Amino acid sequence: MNAEEHSTRLADAAPAGENVGGNAENVEKADPGTERLVFFSDAVVAIAITLLALDLHVPQGTTGTAFWRDAVDHREDYLAFLISFAVIGSHWLMHHRTFTYLARLGGRLVRWNMLWLLTITLTPFATRVIVGDGAFAARFMLYALVQVLAATFSLLCLLEIQRHRLLRPGADKEALSRGYRRLTVMLVAFVVSIPLAFVTQLAYLCWVAIPFALRAEQLIGPRRPHSPGRR
């Protein structure tokens, strides 16, 4: 058998999707544009979170007592930071879990994604607004509206991905459904909190309840069945 016949037999015997050397080839590689969009989105989110930290008040005081008293006086600033950090982190996590499976760009996905990034970059500003003095309901409503828009644009991204079938073959079938459910929880919580803010400052509790509601959704939501032989 000569070398050419030997190579031909090896190629015929190789499983589909693999080369002769044994390196697996993807049936459909992601469009380079999707990677650029994901990297850009990640960078914008990272900058927004950094800006949150830069706006934190640095406690002042010549004694330990004065230092801690000043820190306690600005507790609302720190609470707002933690809330915004958790909100942006939740948005990014859902974005990451879906866009990881993105094969290509299409429809109005880029437009909705850019508008979503706009709301993310507005969150540090909204955080500074909500910790201001007076006009609690108005300040609260502005912050909540930014988050309502963020969840809405993120949902529109998911709709566009589903409508134009932009996910890679073999992608997690539950990724979109999970995203819909979790974004809906966030959207409802922020929408409900707006009218409550005109009645009581305890409207914050709607936001505090979000991570618990998301956890509950994760526990009671549909689970993907395990494959045979998989533990």
FIPA-590076 format. One record per residue: residue in three letters; residue number from 1; y, x, z of N, C-alpha, C in turn. Coordinates in steps of 0.001 Angstrom, whole numbers, plus 524288, in hexadecimal, padded with zeros to 5 digits. Layout:
// residues N
R code pos  n_yy  n_xx  n_zz ca_yy ca_xx ca_zz  c_yy  c_xx  c_zz
R  ALA NUM     Y     X     Z     Y     X     Z     Y     X     Z
...
This chain:
// residues 231
R code pos  n_yy  n_xx  n_zz ca_yy ca_xx ca_zz  c_yy  c_xx  c_zz
R  MET   1 7FB50 80359 80000 80000 80000 80000 804E0 8037B 80000
R  ASN   2 8086F 80297 7FC3E 80D20 805D3 7FC17 81134 803BF 7FFDA
R  ALA   3 81585 806AB 80073 81994 80548 8044C 81C2B 80026 80310
R  GLU   4 81CDF 7FF12 7FDE7 81F8C 7FA3A 7FC6D 81C51 7F576 7FDDA
R  GLU   5 81705 7F5AC 7FCC2 813AD 7F148 7FE28 8137A 7F07F 80409
R  HIS   6 81367 7F4D8 80700 81343 7F48A 80CB6 81827 7F1DA 80ECF
R  SER   7 81CBD 7F336 80CB2 821A3 7F0D2 80E70 821B7 7EB08 80D34
R  THR   8 81F94 7E9A1 80895 81F8F 7E41D 80709 81C38 7E0E5 80ABC
R  ARG   9 81796 7E302 80C33 81435 7E02B 80FCD 816A4 7DF99 8152F
R  LEU  10 81967 7E3A2 81704 81C01 7E344 81C15 8202C 7DF14 81C02
R  ALA  11 82324 7DECD 817BA 82753 7DAE6 81750 82515 7D570 81743
R  ASP  12 82095 7D4C2 81474 81E34 7CF9A 8143D 81BFF 7CDF9 8197D
R  ALA  13 81A06 7D1D2 81C7E 81797 7D09E 8218D 81B8B 7CFC5 825DE
R  ALA  14 8206A 7D18C 8252E 82466 7D116 82942 825CF 7CB71 82A1F
R  PRO  15 8269D 7C9B4 82F09 8282F 7C44C 8302D 82D73 7C324 82DC0
R  ALA  16 82E3A 7BE29 82C8C 83336 7BC91 82A45 83797 7BDB5 82E06
R  GLY  17 83BE7 7BFD0 82C01 84072 7C0F3 82F44 8404A 7C65E 83171
R  GLU  18 83C30 7C99D 8302F 83C08 7CEEE 83213 83B9B 7D29A 82D7C
R  ASN  19 83DE9 7D74F 82E10 83D30 7DB35 82A0B 8385F 7DE5F 82B47
R  VAL  20 83701 7E212 827B1 83235 7E509 8285D 83254 7E850 82D47
R  GLY  21 836ED 7EA29 82EBA 83772 7ED69 8335B 83709 7EA69 83861
R  GLY  22 83703 7E512 83823 8364E 7E1FA 83CDB 83B5D 7E011 83F42
R  ASN  23 83FE6 7E11D 83CD0 844DD 7DF40 83EEB 845C6 7D9B2 83D27
R  ALA  24 846BD 7D615 840E1 8478C 7D095 83F81 84CD6 7CFE0 83CFE
R  GLU  25 84CFB 7CC86 838FC 851D9 7CB42 83653 85338 7C5A3 8378D
R  ASN  26 8580D 7C487 83897 859B3 7BF29 83990 8599E 7BC1E 8347C
R  VAL  27 857A2 7B755 834C5 85792 7B40D 8301E 85D1C 7B308 82E50
R  GLU  28 860A2 7B22D 831F9 86617 7B13A 830A2 86981 7B401 83499
R  LYS  29 86C42 7B7ED 832B4 86FA2 7BADE 8363A 874CE 7B7FD 836E9
R  ALA  30 87725 7B8B8 83B77 87C1A 7B625 83C8D 8805C 7B84A 83907
R  ASP  31 883D2 7B4D4 83747 88844 7B669 83422 88BBC 7BA08 83768
R  PRO  32 88D93 7BE68 83523 89104 7C1F0 8381E 895C4 7BF29 83A5D
R  GLY  33 89781 7BAFD 837B3 89BFE 7B816 839A6 89B01 7B594 83EE8
R  THR  34 89629 7B412 83FF4 894FA 7B1AA 844FC 89577 7B5A6 84966
R  GLU  35 893B8 7BA6F 8486C 89428 7BE80 84C6B 899DA 7BFAD 84D9E
R  ARG  36 89D19 7BFD9 8498E 8A2AE 7C0D7 84A63 8A524 7BC72 84D8D
R  LEU  37 8A39E 7B79E 84C75 8A5C0 7B32B 84F59 8A40D 7B35B 8550D
R  VAL  38 89F12 7B49F 855FE 89D16 7B4E6 85B50 89FB9 7B950 85E5A
R  PHE  39 8A03B 7BDF0 85BF0 8A2B9 7C25C 85E92 8A86E 7C121 85FCE
R  PHE  40 8AB1B 7BEB0 85C0F 8B099 7BD4A 85CE5 8B11D 7B95B 86154
R  SER  41 8ADB4 7B573 86163 8ADD9 7B179 86581 8ACCE 7B3E1 86AD6
R  ASP  42 8A8EA 7B756 86B1D 8A7B0 7B9F0 87012 8AC54 7BD1F 87209
R  ALA  43 8AF08 7BFBD 86E6B 8B385 7C2F9 86FEB 8B7F1 7BF9A 87215
R  VAL  44 8B8EC 7BB32 86F8C 8BD1D 7B7B3 87158 8BBDB 7B58C 876C3
R  VAL  45 8B701 7B405 8779B 8B56C 7B202 87CBA 8B603 7B636 880ED
R  ALA  46 8B476 7BB00 87FA8 8B4EC 7BF4E 8836C 8BA9E 7C04E 884D6
R  ILE  47 8BE10 7C01B 880FC 8C3AA 7C0ED 881FC 8C5CE 7BC8E 8856B
R  ALA  48 8C437 7B7B9 8845C 8C61D 7B343 88772 8C484 7B3D3 88D2A
R  ILE  49 8BFAE 7B578 88E1D 8BDE4 7B62F 8937C 8C0DA 7BAA1 89619
R  THR  50 8C1F4 7BEBE 89323 8C4FA 7C321 89542 8CA71 7C166 896CC
R  LEU  51 8CCE0 7BE28 8938F 8D220 7BC39 894C5 8D21F 7B8F8 899C2
R  LEU  52 8CDE0 7B632 89ABB 8CD7C 7B334 89F99 8CDF9 7B6D2 8A44D
R  ALA  53 8CB38 7BB39 8A41D 8CB43 7BEDD 8A883 8D090 7C183 8A914
R  LEU  54 8D323 7C29E 8A4B1 8D832 7C545 8A4E8 8DC5C 7C1E5 8A78B
R  ASP  55 8DB9E 7BCBC 8A751 8DF78 7B92D 8A9A3 8DE94 7B83B 8AF73
R  LEU  56 8DA70 7BA74 8B1A7 8D960 7B990 8B732 8DD8E 7BC12 8BAA4
R  HIS  57 8DEF1 7B93C 8BEB3 8E2C7 7BB3D 8C26A 8E069 7BF9B 8C5B2
R  VAL  58 8E34B 7C3E2 8C65C 8E196 7C837 8C9A8 8E3DC 7C768 8CF1C
R  PRO  59 8E091 7C69D 8D30A 8E295 7C5A4 8D855 8E60B 7CA1D 8DA3F
R  GLN  60 8EA34 7C8AC 8DCFF 8EDE6 7CC7A 8DF1F 8EDE3 7CC1F 8E510
R  GLY  61 8EF75 7D055 8E788 8EFDF 7D04C 8ED3A 8EF7D 7D5C5 8EF6E
R  THR  62 8F290 7D6CF 8F370 8F285 7DBFE 8F5E1 8EE5D 7DC6B 8FA1A
R  THR  63 8EC22 7D7F8 8FB98 8E7E4 7D7F3 8FF73 8E353 7D4CD 8FD42
R  GLY  64 8DECA 7D577 8FFAD 8DA3A 7D28F 8FDE5 8DB00 7CCB9 8FE52
R  THR  65 8DD79 7CB15 90299 8DE6B 7C57F 90363 8E1F1 7C346 8FF26
R  ALA  66 8E634 7C619 8FDF9 8E9D6 7C457 8F9F2 8E738 7C441 8F49A
R  PHE  67 8E3E8 7C820 8F3A6 8E11C 7C87B 8EEA7 8DDA8 7C3BC 8EDD5
R  TRP  68 8DA7E 7C273 8F1CD 8D6EC 7BE12 8F145 8D9C3 7B8D2 8F146
R  ARG  69 8DE28 7B898 8F424 8E13A 7B3C1 8F419 8E35B 7B2C1 8EE9F
R  ASP  70 8E52E 7B6EF 8EC0E 8E73A 7B667 8E6B7 8E2DE 7B4D8 8E2F3
R  ALA  71 8DE34 7B706 8E3C5 8D9CA 7B5A7 8E068 8D85B 7AFE5 8E10D
R  VAL  72 8D850 7AE15 8E5EB 8D70B 7A899 8E6F2 8DB32 7A503 8E4A1
R  ASP  73 8E026 7A6A0 8E4D4 8E45E 7A379 8E2A3 8E3BA 7A2AF 8DCBA
R  HIS  74 8E100 7A64C 8DA2C 8E030 7A5F5 8D482 8DA8B 7A478 8D337
R  ARG  75 8D7FA 7A1BE 8D6C0 8D288 7A045 8D5ED 8D1D9 79CC2 8D12B
R  GLU  76 8D5CB 79988 8D017 8D55F 79622 8CB8A 8D54E 79942 8C67A
R  ASP  77 8D81B 79DAC 8C663 8D80B 7A113 8C1C5 8D28D 7A330 8C0D9
R  TYR  78 8D009 7A4DD 8C517 8CAD4 7A719 8C496 8C6CC 7A2EA 8C326
R  LEU  79 8C77E 79E37 8C547 8C3F7 799EE 8C3F2 8C482 79881 8BE29
R  ALA  80 8C960 7984E 8BC57 8CA49 79717 8B6D0 8C7DB 79B44 8B34F
R  PHE  81 8C82A 7A033 8B501 8C5BF 7A471 8B204 8BFDA 7A3A6 8B19F
R  LEU  82 8BD5C 7A262 8B608 8B7B4 7A1AC 8B604 8B618 79D10 8B295
R  ILE  83 8B928 798D5 8B2D9 8B7F2 79445 8AFA0 8B867 795A8 8A9DA
R  SER  84 8BCB5 79843 8A86A 8BD87 799A5 8A2F1 8B97A 79D97 8A107
R  PHE  85 8B810 7A13D 8A470 8B40C 7A509 8A304 8AEE4 7A23A 8A1E4
R  ALA  86 8AD7E 79E80 8A544 8A8A2 79B97 8A48D 8A8D3 79838 89FA6
R  VAL  87 8AD66 795DD 89E9E 8ADF7 7927F 89A07 8AD73 795B4 89500
R  ILE  88 8B05A 79A08 894AE 8B00D 79D54 89000 8AA8F 79F88 88F69
R  GLY  89 8A83A 7A12C 893C3 8A2EC 7A33C 89387 89F07 79F37 8918D
R  SER  90 89F9A 79A51 89341 89C15 7962B 89175 89CC5 7952B 88BA5
R  HIS  91 8A1AD 79521 889DA 8A2BC 79465 88446 8A046 798D1 88119
R  TRP  92 8A109 79D9D 882E7 89EE9 7A214 87FFE 898FB 7A1EE 87FDC
R  LEU  93 8968F 7A085 8843C 890DF 7A073 8847B 88E9E 79C95 88093
R  MET  94 890F6 797F1 88032 88F16 79418 87C74 89010 795E0 876D9
R  HIS  95 89487 7985D 875F6 895CD 79A85 870D1 891D1 79EB8 86F57
R  HIS  96 890A9 7A226 87300 88D05 7A672 8720A 88785 7A472 870DD
R  ARG  97 885BB 7A0A6 873D5 88067 79EB2 8732B 87FA0 79BFD 86DF4
R  THR  98 883D1 799DD 86BB3 88367 79738 866A6 88462 79AF7 86222
R  PHE  99 8889E 79DF8 86278 88A1E 7A15B 85E1F 8866A 7A5F4 85D73
R  THR 100 8831E 7A6FB 8615A 87F29 7AB0E 860CD 87B74 7A9CD 85C51
R  TYR 101 87A7B 7A4CD 85B56 876D8 7A31F 85747 8798F 7A1E4 85217
R  LEU 102 87E96 7A302 851B3 88184 7A1AF 84D00 87FE9 7A52F 84873
R  ALA 103 87E9D 7A2CA 84408 87CFE 7A5C7 83F69 88181 7A6B9 83BA9
R  ARG 104 88503 7A2F1 83B4E 88958 7A36C 837A7 88DCA 79FE0 83969
R  LEU 105 89242 7A07B 836E8 896C6 79D30 837FE 89714 798E8 833DC
R  GLY 106 89944 79483 83557 899B6 7903E 831A6 89CF1 78BD5 833D5
R  GLY 107 89E81 78849 8306C 8A1A0 783D1 83215 8A6AF 78580 834B1
R  ARG 108 8A7F9 782E1 838F0 8ACBD 78417 83BD8 8AB9A 7870F 840E3
R  LEU 109 8A73E 789BB 84101 8A5A8 78C6F 845C9 8A9BA 79063 8478A
R  VAL 110 8ABAC 7938F 843F9 8AF82 79795 84568 8B478 79508 84794
R  ARG 111 8B615 790B9 84534 8BAD3 78E00 84702 8BA2B 78C0F 84C97
R  TRP 112 8B5CB 78955 84D9C 8B4EE 7874C 852E8 8B445 78BB6 856D0
R  ASN 113 8B1CF 78FFC 85527 8B113 7946B 858AC 8B656 796EE 85A0C
R  MET 114 8B9D1 79759 8563C 8BEFA 79993 8574E 8C219 79612 85AFA
R  LEU 115 8C1B0 790F8 85A47 8C469 78D61 85DD0 8C217 78DAD 8634D
R  TRP 116 8BCF4 78E65 863A1 8BA7D 78F2A 868BE 8BC92 79421 86B4D
R  LEU 117 8BD12 79853 8684B 8BF31 79D34 86A68 8C4E2 79C7F 86C25
R  LEU 118 8C7CB 7992E 86967 8CD2C 79814 86AFF 8CD48 795CD 87083
R  THR 119 8C9C9 7922C 871A0 8C9AF 78FD7 876E1 8C7F3 793D7 87AF7
R  ILE 120 8C47D 79765 87972 8C2CB 79B72 87D1A 8C75B 79F0A 87E7A
R  THR 121 8CA7E 7A081 87A9E 8CEFB 7A3F1 87BA3 8D349 7A118 87E97
R  LEU 122 8D35E 79BE4 87E4B 8D73D 798DB 8813D 8D5AE 7981F 886F1
R  THR 123 8D0C2 79901 88830 8CEE9 7981A 88D86 8D1AC 79B7D 89197
R  PRO 124 8D2A1 7A09B 890A8 8D5A3 7A399 8948C 8DB16 7A153 89572
R  PHE 125 8DD9C 79F83 89142 8E2BE 79D0A 891D1 8E255 7980A 89503
R  ALA 126 8DE6A 794CE 893B8 8DDB2 78FEB 8969C 8DC75 790FA 89C4E
R  THR 127 8D9C6 7954D 89D61 8D88B 796BB 8A2CB 8DD84 79808 8A5CF
R  ARG 128 8E121 79ACC 8A34E 8E627 79BF8 8A5E4 8E945 796FB 8A6D5
R  VAL 129 8E8EA 79358 8A32E 8EBCD 78E6B 8A3BB 8E9C5 78B42 8A85A
R  ILE 130 8E49E 78AEB 8A8DA 8E265 78759 8ACC5 8E35A 7893E 8B256
R  VAL 131 8E460 78E4A 8B31C 8E54D 79038 8B86B 8EB1C 79014 8B9D5
R  GLY 132 8EE57 78DFD 8B657 8F3EC 78D91 8B775 8F515 7896F 8BB8A
R  ASP 133 8F9D2 78957 8BD5B 8FB67 7859F 8C16F 8FD50 7808D 8BEFC
R  GLY 134 8FBD5 77C2A 8C170 8FDBF 77713 8BFCF 8FB1E 7750F 8BAE2
R  ALA 135 8FC1C 7700A 8B9BA 8FA22 76D6E 8B500 8F440 76E5C 8B462
R  PHE 136 8F15E 76D6C 8B897 8EBC4 76E95 8B887 8E8F7 76BD1 8B418
R  ALA 137 8E9E4 766BD 8B372 8E70A 763BA 8AF7F 8E805 765D6 8AA04
R  ALA 138 8ECF0 7672D 8A8DD 8EE3C 76926 8A3AA 8EBAB 76E72 8A2AD
R  ARG 139 8EBDC 771DC 8A695 8E97B 7770A 8A605 8E38E 77693 8A57E
R  PHE 140 8E157 77330 8A8A9 8DBB4 77259 8A883 8DA13 7702E 8A32D
R  MET 141 8DD16 76C75 8A131 8DBCB 76A01 89C35 8DC06 76DF1 897BA
R  LEU 142 8DFE7 7716A 897D6 8E04D 7755B 893B0 8DB75 778D4 89397
R  TYR 143 8D9D4 77AA1 89835 8D52E 77DF3 89876 8D05C 77AFF 89686
R  ALA 144 8CFBA 7762A 89863 8CB23 7731A 896E5 8CB13 77200 89108
R  LEU 145 8CFA4 77100 88EC6 8CFEC 76FF0 8892E 8CE44 774B7 885F7
R  VAL 146 8CFBF 77954 887BF 8CE17 77E1A 88508 8C829 77E74 884F8
R  GLN 147 8C5B4 77D24 88963 8C002 77D70 889B6 8BD61 77906 886AF
R  VAL 148 8BFDF 77488 88677 8BDD4 77038 88345 8BDCE 771D7 87D88
R  LEU 149 8C207 7744E 87BCC 8C248 7761D 87660 8BE41 77A67 87562
R  ALA 150 8BD8A 77DDF 8792D 8B9B4 78214 87890 8B43A 77FCF 877CB
R  ALA 151 8B2C6 77C10 87B10 8ADA0 779A7 87A96 8AD25 7769E 87578
R  THR 152 8B158 7740B 873DF 8B144 77107 86EFF 8B079 7748E 86A4B
R  PHE 153 8B374 778D0 86A00 8B2E6 77C67 86590 8AD8C 77F08 8658E
R  SER 154 8AB78 78016 86A25 8A643 78260 86A7A 8A223 77E82 86893
R  LEU 155 8A2C3 7798D 869F5 89F32 7758B 867FD 89F9B 7750B 86212
R  LEU 156 8A44D 77569 85FF7 8A500 77527 85A4F 8A25D 779C6 85798
R  CYS 157 8A25B 77E4B 85A23 89F83 782D2 85809 899B6 78191 85798
R  LEU 158 8978F 77F38 85BB7 89202 77DE4 85BAA 890C9 779DE 85770
R  LEU 159 8942E 77603 856DB 8936D 7720F 852CD 89379 77489 84D61
R  GLU 160 896FF 77840 84C93 89767 77AD3 8477A 8928C 77E24 8466C
R  ILE 161 8909E 780BF 84A79 88BE1 783E3 849E7 88742 7806B 8487F
R  GLN 162 886D6 77BF9 84B0D 88284 77867 84A00 8830B 775E7 8449F
R  ARG 163 887BF 77443 84346 888A0 77181 83E56 88762 774F1 839A2
R  HIS 164 888E4 779EB 839F0 8881D 77D75 8357C 88354 780FF 8361F
R  ARG 165 8803A 78006 83A32 87B66 782F5 83B13 87C67 788DB 83AD8
R  LEU 166 87FB2 78A9F 83E64 88166 7900F 83E55 87E0F 7939E 841BB
R  LEU 167 87A52 79163 8449D 87703 7949E 847F2 872AA 79736 844C4
R  ARG 168 870E3 79BAC 846AA 86CB0 79E7F 84410 86790 79B83 8448A
R  PRO 169 86403 79C2F 840BF 85EC9 799E2 8414B 85C23 79C21 84628
R  GLY 170 8598A 798CE 84907 856F1 79A93 84DBF 85A7B 79ACD 85279
R  ALA 171 85F57 798EC 851EE 862FB 798F1 8565B 86125 79518 85A80
R  ASP 172 862F1 795EA 85F46 86198 7927C 863A1 8635E 78CEF 8625F
R  LYS 173 85FAC 78963 861C4 860F0 783FE 86053 86420 78141 8648D
R  GLU 174 86398 78318 86959 86639 78088 86DB6 86BC5 78289 86E84
R  ALA 175 86D50 786AE 86BB8 87262 7891E 86C9F 876DD 78548 86BD1
R  LEU 176 876BB 78267 8677D 87AEF 77EB0 86660 87ADA 77A21 86A37
R  SER 177 87648 777F7 86B3E 875E9 77386 86ED7 877CE 77504 87445
R  ARG 178 8764D 779A5 87605 87802 77B7C 87B26 87DEB 77C2D 87B42
R  GLY 179 88015 77E3D 87707 885BB 77EEA 876B0 88899 779BC 876DE
R  TYR 180 88694 775D5 873FE 888F7 770A2 8740F 88926 76E71 87996
R  ARG 181 884C9 76ECF 87C58 88481 76C87 88191 88835 76F3E 8855E
R  ARG 182 8883F 77468 8854B 88B69 77754 88909 8913F 776B4 887E5
R  LEU 183 892AD 776A9 882F3 89831 775E8 88194 89A02 77062 882E4
R  THR 184 8968C 76CA0 88243 897EC 76739 88398 898F7 766B9 88973
R  VAL 185 895D4 76961 88CA5 896AD 76950 8924E 89C20 76B75 89393
R  MET 186 89D84 76FE2 89148 8A2A3 77239 89245 8A705 76EB5 8905A
R  LEU 187 8A652 76C82 88BAD 8AA5A 76922 88971 8AB62 76463 88CE0
R  VAL 188 8A73A 761D7 88E9A 8A7C7 75D2D 891E5 8AA64 75E8C 89715
R  ALA 189 8A8E5 762EE 89974 8AB1E 76475 89E81 8B101 76551 89E1F
R  PHE 190 8B2C4 76806 89A09 8B85B 76908 89984 8BB64 7641F 897FF
R  VAL 191 8B910 760D3 894C7 8BBB9 75BF1 8934D 8BC64 7586E 89811
R  VAL 192 8B844 757DA 89B2E 8B87C 75478 89FD2 8BC62 7568C 8A3D1
R  SER 193 8BCF3 75BBD 8A418 8C066 75E06 8A80E 8C62E 75CEA 8A704
R  ILE 194 8C79E 75BE5 8A22C 8CD2E 75B31 8A0D6 8CF8C 7566A 8A389
R  PRO 195 8CD56 751B9 8A2F4 8CFB2 74D46 8A5C0 8CF50 74DD0 8ABAF
R  LEU 196 8CB34 7505F 8AD96 8CAA8 75112 8B33F 8CEF9 75481 8B572
R  ALA 197 8D104 75816 8B246 8D51C 75B9D 8B418 8DA19 758B7 8B57E
R  PHE 198 8DAE8 7541E 8B33F 8DF8B 7510B 8B472 8DED5 74DE3 8B97A
R  VAL 199 8DA10 74E19 8BB9C 8D8EA 74B3A 8C063 8D81D 74EEA 8C4FB
R  THR 200 8D550 75329 8C415 8D40B 756C1 8C849 8D351 75C49 8C63C
R  GLN 201 8D47E 76023 8C975 8D39E 7658F 8C80B 8CDDC 76709 8C862
R  LEU 202 8CAB6 7638A 8CA64 8C516 76471 8CA82 8C299 763EF 8C51E
R  ALA 203 8C5C5 76300 8C124 8C3C5 762DC 8BBC6 8C12E 76807 8BA51
R  TYR 204 8C286 76C36 8BD2E 8BFF9 7714F 8BC6D 8BA0E 770EE 8BCF3
R  LEU 205 8B851 76D29 8C025 8B2B7 76CBD 8C12B 8AF9F 76B96 8BC33
R  CYS 206 8B221 7691B 8B86B 8AF7F 76827 8B366 8AE11 76D4F 8B0C9
R  TRP 207 8B18E 7712B 8B157 8B088 7764E 8AEFE 8AC79 7794A 8B223
R  VAL 208 8ACDC 778CF 8B752 8A912 77B80 8BAB1 8A38F 77973 8B9AC
R  ALA 209 8A32F 7747B 8B82D 89E10 77217 8B74C 89B8B 773D8 8B233
R  ILE 210 89E88 77643 8AEAD 89C78 777AC 8A988 897AB 77B37 8A9DE
R  PRO 211 897E3 77FA5 8ACAD 89336 782FF 8ACCE 88E6E 78050 8AF26
R  PHE 212 88F47 77CD3 8B2F0 88AE4 779FF 8B538 888A0 77613 8B14E
R  ALA 213 88C24 77392 8AE51 88A53 76FE6 8AA56 8876B 772C5 8A5F9
R  LEU 214 88954 7775F 8A48D 886B2 77A73 8A084 8814F 77C32 8A25D
R  ARG 215 88105 77DA0 8A752 87BFA 77F38 8A982 87833 77AA5 8A99A
R  ALA 216 87A32 77614 8AB08 876E2 77172 8AB25 87500 7701A 8A5A5
R  GLU 217 87880 7709F 8A1D3 8770A 76F98 89C5E 872C6 77348 89A99
R  GLN 218 87328 7782F 89C52 86F48 77C11 89ADD 869EF 77AC9 89D30
R  LEU 219 869F4 778A4 8A1F1 8650E 7777A 8A493 8626E 77292 8A271
R  ILE 220 86595 76E9A 8A116 8634E 769A4 89F61 86330 7691C 8997C
R  GLY 221 865DE 76CB6 8969F 865F9 76C69 890F4 860AA 76D83 88EA1
R  PRO 222 85FE8 76C0E 8899F 85ADB 76CFF 88712 859C0 772CA 886AD
R  ARG 223 854EB 77432 88797 85356 779A8 88756 84FDD 77A7A 88292
R  ARG 224 8504D 77F25 88051 84D18 7806F 87BD7 8479A 78193 87DBB
R  PRO 225 843A7 77F22 87B5B 83E45 78016 87D29 83C9C 785A6 87C1A
R  HIS 226 8394E 787B0 87F8F 8375A 78D02 87EF5 83354 78D1E 87A8F
R  SER 227 83356 79168 877B7 82F73 7921F 8739F 82A36 79339 87629
R  PRO 228 825D6 791DF 87371 820A2 792F5 875A5 81FFD 798CD 876B0
R  GLY 229 81E0F 79A03 87B45 81D26 79F75 87CA1 821E7 7A235 87E9C
R  ARG 230 8266F 79F6F 87EC9 82B48 7A1DB 8809E 82C4D 7A051 88637
R  ARG 231 82DA7 7A409 88971 82E93 7A2F6 88EF8 8345A 7A330 8901F
